[in-house]
Amino acid sequence: MKRWIMIALLFAVGLWLVPYSVPLLFALATALLLEPSIRRLQENYKLKRVHAVTAIFSLFIIIFGLSLYFLVVIFVQQVMALSQKLPYVLNEATKVLDRLIQTWQSYSSSIPQEIIDSLERGVNTVEQMLLSFATNLTQSLVHYIAAIPAFLIHFLVYLIALFLICLDLPQLKQGMRRYLSERTEQRLGMVVAQLSKAGIGFLKAQFLLSLITFFLALAGLFVLGVDYAALMALVIVVVDILPILGTGSVLVPWGLISMANGNNTLGIGLIVLFVVITVVRRIIEPKVFSTNLGISPLAALVSVYLGFQLLGFIGLFVGPVVVILVEALAKAGVIKWTIKL
């Protein structure tokens, strides 16, 4: 009884510390993902642990840094080019608004006053919503900018912890074995190995889906003759990754505004592009997840769909993780299916 109370107490303390240990937890997860490469380097080239860790850690930093650099360079170049044409875009938007106002004035004389009042109240409501959205967006940007120094500190802690955990991971595993029986150690090893493999596969799947979305968006925008296609494709991918939002939150409003501006070809093309990206992703998503996560296409489809229905955007990640965890526990003998009808 005392043993289970102690376990429950340690578990509760661990949960309480989770929000304060996010950089360390990410460092531990990354270290587990890098461990196979470190061990392979040690075995193939007979390197000491510190040398293998230094090599893999340096390679990780270089790949991450170059990826971030190219993304920032593309983003900054496209934003600077767009900012040069921003006055022209605003001028065109003003002309569109003036035409809408003139059209409204020409029709308003034949419309009953009650309908006009109702429409004006609706316009005022929309204006208040847009003002509130702009205010919240500005406050969010200020908040994120103010959080950059703290983020850099957390990121530095993450990098230092990653290097130290990679260096001491065998000792950490050895220390854990002291508190585990041989049977529990075998089962835990199977579960951790399965989850590590699935974790790498999950990252590969997400990266591949984002890459497909980027190139589909880039090709579609290029065919439609959109300026700054690379920047807009990158924005679409970033928005698609963010919670709740998706490609439709960029392409659909953009298409509707283009049609309202009289550019029906661009507007319809953007909406068609949204449909194409959505259909392609839904077709290949189960196959990509099943290939990289090691679960069947049907299980991947069901887990992604039910996860999204139950938990929203987070469910897209949680659903496959639950399936992988259950399969890992079943293979390790922790879960036994003994029900017969």
C-alpha positions in Angstrom: 0.0 0.0 0.0 2.8 2.4 0.9 4.5 1.6 -2.4 1.4 2.7 -4.4 1.0 5.8 -2.4 4.6 6.8 -3.0 4.1 6.1 -6.8 1.0 8.2 -6.9 2.7 11.0 -5.0 5.7 11.0 -7.4 3.3 10.9 -10.3 1.4 13.9 -9.0 4.6 15.9 -8.4 5.7 15.0 -11.9 2.5 16.4 -13.3 2.8 19.5 -11.3 6.3 20.1 -12.6 5.4 19.5 -16.3 4.5 23.2 -17.1 7.8 24.4 -15.6 9.9 21.8 -17.4 8.8 22.1 -21.0 12.4 22.9 -22.4 13.8 19.9 -20.4 11.0 17.6 -21.7 11.6 18.7 -25.3 15.3 18.2 -24.7 14.7 14.6 -23.4 12.4 13.8 -26.3 14.9 15.1 -28.8 17.7 13.2 -27.1 15.8 10.0 -27.4 15.2 10.7 -31.1 19.0 11.4 -31.7 20.1 8.4 -29.6 20.0 5.8 -32.5 22.2 8.0 -34.7 24.7 8.5 -31.8 24.9 4.8 -31.1 25.3 4.0 -34.8 28.2 6.5 -35.0 29.8 5.0 -32.0 29.5 1.4 -33.3 30.6 2.2 -36.9 33.5 4.5 -36.2 34.5 3.3 -32.7 34.1 6.8 -31.3 33.9 7.8 -27.7 30.5 8.9 -26.4 31.4 12.5 -26.1 32.8 12.7 -29.7 29.7 11.0 -31.2 27.4 13.2 -29.2 29.3 16.3 -30.3 29.1 15.3 -33.9 25.4 14.5 -33.9 24.5 17.6 -31.8 26.6 19.8 -34.2 24.8 18.3 -37.2 21.5 18.9 -35.6 22.3 22.5 -34.9 23.5 23.0 -38.5 20.4 21.5 -40.1 18.1 23.4 -37.7 20.0 26.7 -38.2 20.1 26.4 -42.0 16.4 25.6 -42.2 15.5 28.5 -40.0 17.9 30.8 -42.0 16.4 29.9 -45.4 12.9 30.3 -44.1 13.7 33.7 -42.6 15.5 34.9 -45.7 12.6 33.9 -48.0 10.1 35.5 -45.6 12.0 38.7 -45.2 12.7 39.1 -49.0 9.1 38.5 -49.9 7.8 40.8 -47.1 10.1 43.6 -48.2 9.0 43.2 -51.9 5.4 43.2 -50.8 5.8 46.3 -48.6 7.0 48.2 -51.7 3.6 47.6 -53.3 1.6 48.0 -50.2 0.5 51.6 -51.0 -0.8 50.4 -54.4 -2.7 47.6 -52.7 -4.2 50.0 -50.2 -5.2 52.4 -53.0 -6.9 49.6 -54.9 -8.7 48.5 -51.8 -9.9 52.1 -51.3 -11.2 52.2 -54.8 -13.1 48.9 -54.3 -14.7 50.3 -51.1 -15.7 53.5 -52.9 -17.4 51.5 -55.7 -19.3 49.5 -53.1 -20.4 52.6 -51.4 -21.6 54.2 -54.7 -23.4 51.0 -55.5 -25.1 51.0 -52.2 -26.1 54.6 -52.5 -27.7 53.9 -55.9 -29.8 51.0 -54.6 -30.6 52.5 -51.2 -33.3 54.8 -52.5 -35.5 51.9 -53.5 -35.0 49.9 -50.3 -37.4 50.3 -47.3 -35.9 52.3 -44.4 -36.3 49.3 -42.0 -34.0 47.2 -44.2 -31.5 50.0 -44.5 -31.4 50.4 -40.7 -30.9 46.7 -40.2 -28.1 46.6 -42.8 -26.4 49.6 -41.2 -26.6 48.0 -37.8 -25.1 44.8 -39.3 -22.3 46.9 -40.9 -21.6 48.6 -37.6 -21.4 45.2 -35.9 -18.9 44.0 -38.5 -16.9 47.2 -38.0 -16.8 46.6 -34.3 -15.8 43.0 -34.8 -13.0 44.1 -37.2 -11.8 46.7 -34.7 -11.8 44.2 -31.9 -9.9 41.7 -34.0 -7.3 44.3 -35.0 -6.9 45.4 -31.4 -6.5 41.8 -30.2 -4.1 41.1 -33.0 -2.0 44.1 -32.1 -1.9 43.1 -28.5 -1.0 39.5 -29.4 1.9 40.8 -31.6 3.1 43.0 -28.8 2.8 40.1 -26.4 4.8 37.7 -28.7 7.5 40.4 -29.3 7.8 40.9 -25.6 8.1 37.2 -25.1 11.1 36.8 -27.5 13.8 37.3 -24.8 12.1 34.7 -22.6 11.9 32.3 -25.6 15.6 32.8 -26.3 16.4 31.9 -22.7 14.2 28.8 -22.9 15.7 27.8 -26.2 19.2 28.2 -24.8 18.2 26.0 -21.8 16.8 23.5 -24.3 20.1 23.3 -26.3 22.3 23.0 -23.2 20.0 20.3 -21.7 19.9 18.5 -25.0 23.6 18.2 -25.2 24.0 17.1 -21.5 21.1 14.6 -21.7 22.6 13.1 -24.9 25.9 12.8 -23.1 24.5 11.2 -20.0 21.6 9.2 -21.4 23.2 5.7 -20.9 23.8 6.6 -17.2 20.2 7.9 -16.9 18.9 4.6 -18.3 21.2 2.6 -16.0 19.9 4.6 -13.0 16.3 3.9 -14.0 17.0 0.2 -14.2 17.8 0.1 -10.4 14.1 0.7 -9.7 12.7 -1.7 -12.3 12.3 -5.4 -12.3 13.7 -7.3 -15.2 10.2 -8.0 -16.6 9.2 -4.3 -16.2 12.4 -3.2 -17.8 11.8 -5.4 -20.9 8.3 -4.1 -21.3 9.2 -0.5 -20.8 12.1 -0.9 -23.3 9.7 -2.2 -25.9 7.2 0.6 -25.3 9.9 3.3 -25.4 11.4 1.8 -28.6 8.0 1.7 -30.2 7.2 5.3 -29.2 10.6 6.6 -30.3 10.2 5.0 -33.7 6.7 6.4 -33.9 7.8 9.8 -32.8 10.4 10.0 -35.6 7.8 8.7 -38.0 5.3 11.3 -36.8 7.7 14.2 -37.4 8.5 12.8 -40.8 4.8 12.6 -41.7 4.1 16.1 -40.6 7.1 17.4 -42.5 6.1 15.6 -45.6 2.5 16.8 -45.4 3.6 20.4 -44.9 6.1 20.0 -47.8 3.3 18.7 -50.1 1.0 21.6 -49.0 3.7 24.1 -49.7 4.5 22.9 -53.2 0.8 22.5 -54.1 0.1 26.1 -52.9 3.3 27.4 -54.7 2.4 25.7 -58.0 -1.3 26.9 -57.8 -0.3 30.5 -56.9 2.3 30.5 -59.7 -0.2 29.3 -62.2 -2.7 32.0 -61.1 0.0 34.6 -61.5 0.1 35.7 -57.9 3.0 37.9 -56.9 5.1 36.7 -53.9 3.9 33.1 -54.4 6.7 31.7 -52.2 5.8 34.0 -49.3 2.1 33.3 -49.6 2.7 29.5 -49.9 4.8 29.7 -46.7 2.1 31.6 -44.9 -0.5 29.0 -46.0 1.7 26.2 -44.6 2.3 28.0 -41.3 -1.4 28.8 -40.9 -2.2 25.2 -41.8 0.0 24.0 -38.9 -1.5 26.4 -36.3 -4.4 25.1 -34.2 -8.0 25.6 -35.5 -6.8 27.4 -38.6 -6.2 25.8 -42.0 -5.5 26.5 -45.6 -9.1 27.6 -46.0 -8.6 30.5 -43.5 -6.2 32.1 -46.1 -7.4 30.9 -49.5 -11.2 31.2 -49.1 -11.3 34.9 -47.8 -8.6 35.8 -50.3 -10.7 34.3 -53.1 -13.9 36.0 -51.9 -12.2 39.4 -51.7 -10.7 38.9 -55.2 -14.2 38.1 -56.6 -15.6 41.2 -54.8 -12.9 43.2 -56.5 -13.9 41.9 -59.9 -11.1 39.5 -60.3 -13.3 36.4 -60.7 -10.5 34.3 -62.3 -8.2 34.7 -59.3 -11.0 34.3 -56.8 -12.3 31.1 -58.3 -8.8 29.8 -58.8 -7.9 30.3 -55.1 -11.1 28.5 -54.0 -10.3 25.7 -56.4 -6.8 25.6 -55.1 -8.1 25.2 -51.5 -10.3 22.3 -52.6 -7.4 20.6 -54.4 -5.1 21.0 -51.4 -7.8 19.7 -49.0 -8.7 16.7 -51.2 -5.1 15.7 -51.8 -4.2 16.0 -48.1 -7.2 13.9 -47.1 -6.3 11.2 -49.6 -2.6 10.9 -48.8 -2.8 11.7 -45.0 -3.8 8.2 -43.9 -1.1 6.6 -46.2 1.6 9.0 -45.0 0.7 8.3 -41.3 0.5 4.6 -41.7 3.8 4.4 -43.6 5.7 6.5 -41.1 4.0 5.5 -37.8 3.8 1.7 -38.5 0.0 1.4 -38.2 -2.5 0.4 -40.8 -4.0 3.0 -43.2 -7.5 2.2 -41.7 -6.2 2.7 -38.1 -4.5 6.0 -39.2 -7.7 7.3 -40.9 -9.9 6.4 -37.9 -7.5 7.8 -35.3 -7.1 11.1 -37.2 -10.8 11.5 -37.9 -12.0 10.6 -34.4 -9.2 12.6 -32.8 -10.2 15.6 -34.8 -13.9 15.1 -34.0 -13.3 14.7 -30.2 -10.5 17.1 -29.5 -10.3 19.4 -32.6 -6.9 20.2 -34.0 -5.0 18.6 -31.1 -6.8 15.4 -31.8 -5.0 15.1 -35.1 -1.9 14.5 -33.1 -3.4 12.7 -30.1 -5.4 10.2 -32.1 -2.5 8.4 -33.8 -0.4 8.7 -30.5 -3.1 6.8 -28.6 -3.2 4.0 -31.3 0.6 3.7 -31.2 0.6 3.6 -27.4 -2.1 1.0 -27.2 -0.3 -1.2 -29.8 3.1 -0.8 -28.0 1.5 -1.7 -24.7 -0.2 -4.7 -26.3 3.1 -5.9 -27.9 4.8 -5.5 -24.5 2.2 -7.7 -22.8 0.9 -4.8 -20.6 -2.5 -4.9 -22.3 -3.9 -8.4 -23.0 -7.0 -8.8 -25.2 -8.7 -11.9 -23.7 -12.3 -11.0 -24.5 -14.2 -13.7 -26.5 -17.8 -13.5 -27.6 
